[in-house]
Amino acid sequence: MIPFEYLMPATLEEAISRLDPEDPNIRPVGGGTAVMLMMKAGVLRPTRLVSLQRIEDRHRQIEVDEQGALHIGGLATLSSLEHSPVIKKGWPVLTRTFRSLSNVRVRNVATLGGNLAHADPHMDMPPVLTALGARVVATGPSGNREIPVEDLCVGYYETVLARNELISKIIVPPMNDAQAVYFKVTTRAAHDWPALGLAVSLTRSGEAIQSASIVIGAATDRPTRLQQAETMLAGQIPTDQRLEQAGLAASAALDIVGDQHGSADYKKHLLGVYLGRAVRAAMNTTNEAGHEAH
Ligand SMILES: Cc1cc2nc3c(=O)[nH]c(=O)nc-3n(C[C@H](O)[C@H](O)[C@H](O)COP(=O)(O)OP(=O)(O)OC[C@H]3O[C@@H](n4cnc5c(N)ncnc54)[C@H](O)[C@@H]3O)c2cc1C
C-alpha cells in the first residue's frame, strides 16, 4: 500500500481546510466502511484521509426544529438513527429502512453523511430520503448550501458536492399526513444489497391517491423519481390496472441497468410487480415503525 497521511481534525472547519477541491486523492472519512473497501479494491489510493471522527458532537445530533422538521448531523451513525425514538415516532419509514441496511457492525460506524456522499446507486437511504423531500446541508470554505437529496447524485459514485464540501446535516420535512414505505427487494438475505429499491411517499384523499412521490434505487445510475408514474396515479384510485400501467410507463421511461443482483430485464419485471405492491402498502401503512418485510 502506498503510504498516506491520516488526519483527525477537531472541528468541521479544520477538516474542510485540509481537503482540496482539486485533488481526488484527498478524501474525508466518516465511518470508513466504503472508503476501506475502495482502498482494498485498489480503486482509491489516497494521499491524505481526513477523519471526521473527532469533530464536534453537534454534527452527530438528532433534533426536531420548531416547524417539525428533522435535523440529523452528517456524522450521526446509522445505528444511532435506527434506535432514535424521535425518528421512530415521526419518520417510521426511516427506522424500518435503517433496520434493513447491511448489518449491525456496519451500521454502528457508518454515517448518514457518508452513505449519501458515496453515491453508490444501490444505497437504500437516497431513494427514501428523496421520496420524503429531504435535503442535505453541504458545508464548504465559504459556508453552507442546501441541496435536495434528489439532486445530490449525478451518476455512479458522483455527486454535486465539491471535493472540499462536507455533508454536515440532513433535513427531513415533517411527514404530516404523508404515508411512506420503502421496499427493498433482495435476492438473497433480507439485509443484503437491493436488486431493486422502491420508496413511495403519498397522501390519500379517501380511497384515491392525492399526490405521490415514487423513487427507484439500485436499477439506474442514480436514484430516480418515477415522475410519469406519479402523474398517472395522482388523483386516482390505485386499481390493479392503473398500477400496472404506471409500472409499464415507469420502466419504459428508465434506462434500467443490470448488475450482479439481477439483469436489466429482471429488474424491469421487479419494477412492474413491486410498484403496485409498494403503492398499496403506502396506502395502507399505519405509519408505525414495527413492520415491513419483502
Ligand atoms: C458489508 C457491507 C454491506 C452493506 N450493505 C448495504 C446495504 O444493504 N444498503 C446500503 O444502503 N448500504 C450498504 N452498505 C454501504 C454502507 O451503508 C456504506 O458503506 C456507508 O453508509 C458509508 O458510510 P461511511 O460513513 O462509512 O462512509 P465512508 O466510507 O467514510 O465514506 C464514503 C464516501 O463518502 C465520503 N464522505 C464520508 N463522509 C462524508 C461527509 N460527511 N461529507 C462528504 N463526503 C463524505 C468519503 O470521502 C467517501 O467518498 C454496505 C457496506 C458494507 C461494508
The ligand as an SDF file (V2000), in Angstrom:
LIG
                    3D

 53 58  0  0  0  0  0  0  0  0999 V2000
  -20.7710   -5.4540    4.1550 C   0  0  0  0  0  0  0  0  0  0  0  0
  -21.4940   -4.1840    3.7390 C   0  0  0  0  0  0  0  0  0  0  0  0
  -22.8350   -4.2670    3.3810 C   0  0  0  0  0  0  0  0  0  0  0  0
  -23.5280   -3.1120    3.0090 C   0  0  0  0  0  0  0  0  0  0  0  0
  -24.8640   -3.1930    2.7000 N   0  0  0  0  0  0  0  0  0  0  0  0
  -25.5550   -2.0630    2.4090 C   0  0  0  0  0  0  0  0  0  0  0  0
  -26.9570   -2.0990    2.1300 C   0  0  0  0  0  0  0  0  0  0  0  0
  -27.6180   -3.1230    2.1480 O   0  0  0  0  0  0  0  0  0  0  0  0
  -27.5760   -0.9060    1.8450 N   0  0  0  0  0  0  0  0  0  0  0  0
  -26.8960    0.2810    1.8330 C   0  0  0  0  0  0  0  0  0  0  0  0
  -27.5150    1.3260    1.5980 O   0  0  0  0  0  0  0  0  0  0  0  0
  -25.5860    0.3350    2.0980 N   0  0  0  0  0  0  0  0  0  0  0  0
  -24.9090   -0.8020    2.3880 C   0  0  0  0  0  0  0  0  0  0  0  0
  -23.5770   -0.7350    2.6500 N   0  0  0  0  0  0  0  0  0  0  0  0
  -22.8840    0.5300    2.4790 C   0  0  0  0  0  0  0  0  0  0  0  0
  -22.8220    1.3100    3.7360 C   0  0  0  0  0  0  0  0  0  0  0  0
  -24.1030    1.7800    4.0470 O   0  0  0  0  0  0  0  0  0  0  0  0
  -21.8790    2.4740    3.4190 C   0  0  0  0  0  0  0  0  0  0  0  0
  -20.5860    1.9310    3.3060 O   0  0  0  0  0  0  0  0  0  0  0  0
  -21.9030    3.5180    4.4870 C   0  0  0  0  0  0  0  0  0  0  0  0
  -23.1670    4.0530    4.6770 O   0  0  0  0  0  0  0  0  0  0  0  0
  -20.9580    4.6400    4.1490 C   0  0  0  0  0  0  0  0  0  0  0  0
  -20.8550    5.4480    5.3030 O   0  0  0  0  0  0  0  0  0  0  0  0
  -19.4410    5.7400    5.9400 P   0  0  0  0  0  0  0  0  0  0  0  0
  -19.6780    6.7760    6.9880 O   0  0  0  0  0  0  0  0  0  0  0  0
  -18.7520    4.5000    6.3650 O   0  0  0  0  0  0  0  0  0  0  0  0
  -18.7220    6.3760    4.6620 O   0  0  0  0  0  0  0  0  0  0  0  0
  -17.1800    6.4480    4.3360 P   0  0  0  0  0  0  0  0  0  0  0  0
  -16.6810    5.1270    3.9260 O   0  0  0  0  0  0  0  0  0  0  0  0
  -16.4480    7.1430    5.4150 O   0  0  0  0  0  0  0  0  0  0  0  0
  -17.2370    7.4440    3.0820 O   0  0  0  0  0  0  0  0  0  0  0  0
  -17.9190    7.1150    1.8870 C   0  0  0  0  0  0  0  0  0  0  0  0
  -17.6840    8.2480    0.8800 C   0  0  0  0  0  0  0  0  0  0  0  0
  -18.2570    9.4560    1.3120 O   0  0  0  0  0  0  0  0  0  0  0  0
  -17.2660   10.4640    1.5710 C   0  0  0  0  0  0  0  0  0  0  0  0
  -17.7050   11.0910    2.8260 N   0  0  0  0  0  0  0  0  0  0  0  0
  -17.8120   10.4990    4.0440 C   0  0  0  0  0  0  0  0  0  0  0  0
  -18.4060   11.3250    4.9100 N   0  0  0  0  0  0  0  0  0  0  0  0
  -18.6810   12.4570    4.2150 C   0  0  0  0  0  0  0  0  0  0  0  0
  -19.3320   13.6850    4.5620 C   0  0  0  0  0  0  0  0  0  0  0  0
  -19.8320   13.9270    5.7940 N   0  0  0  0  0  0  0  0  0  0  0  0
  -19.4510   14.6280    3.6130 N   0  0  0  0  0  0  0  0  0  0  0  0
  -18.9750   14.4300    2.3490 C   0  0  0  0  0  0  0  0  0  0  0  0
  -18.3590   13.2930    1.9750 N   0  0  0  0  0  0  0  0  0  0  0  0
  -18.2370   12.3160    2.8980 C   0  0  0  0  0  0  0  0  0  0  0  0
  -15.9480    9.7250    1.6180 C   0  0  0  0  0  0  0  0  0  0  0  0
  -14.8610   10.5290    1.2060 O   0  0  0  0  0  0  0  0  0  0  0  0
  -16.2030    8.5810    0.6520 C   0  0  0  0  0  0  0  0  0  0  0  0
  -16.0490    9.0340   -0.6720 O   0  0  0  0  0  0  0  0  0  0  0  0
  -22.8540   -1.8730    2.9960 C   0  0  0  0  0  0  0  0  0  0  0  0
  -21.4950   -1.7980    3.3500 C   0  0  0  0  0  0  0  0  0  0  0  0
  -20.8200   -2.9380    3.7030 C   0  0  0  0  0  0  0  0  0  0  0  0
  -19.3610   -2.8180    4.0800 C   0  0  0  0  0  0  0  0  0  0  0  0
  1  2  1  0
  2  3  1  0
  2 52  2  0
  3  4  2  0
  4  5  1  0
  4 50  1  0
  5  6  2  0
  6  7  1  0
  6 13  1  0
  7  8  2  0
  7  9  1  0
  9 10  1  0
 10 11  2  0
 10 12  1  0
 12 13  2  0
 13 14  1  0
 14 15  1  0
 14 50  1  0
 15 16  1  0
 16 17  1  0
 16 18  1  0
 18 19  1  0
 18 20  1  0
 20 21  1  0
 20 22  1  0
 22 23  1  0
 23 24  1  0
 24 25  2  0
 24 26  1  0
 24 27  1  0
 27 28  1  0
 28 29  2  0
 28 30  1  0
 28 31  1  0
 31 32  1  0
 32 33  1  0
 33 34  1  0
 33 48  1  0
 34 35  1  0
 35 36  1  0
 35 46  1  0
 36 37  1  0
 36 45  1  0
 37 38  2  0
 38 39  1  0
 39 40  1  0
 39 45  2  0
 40 41  1  0
 40 42  2  0
 42 43  1  0
 43 44  2  0
 44 45  1  0
 46 47  1  0
 46 48  1  0
 48 49  1  0
 50 51  2  0
 51 52  1  0
 52 53  1  0
M  END
$$$$
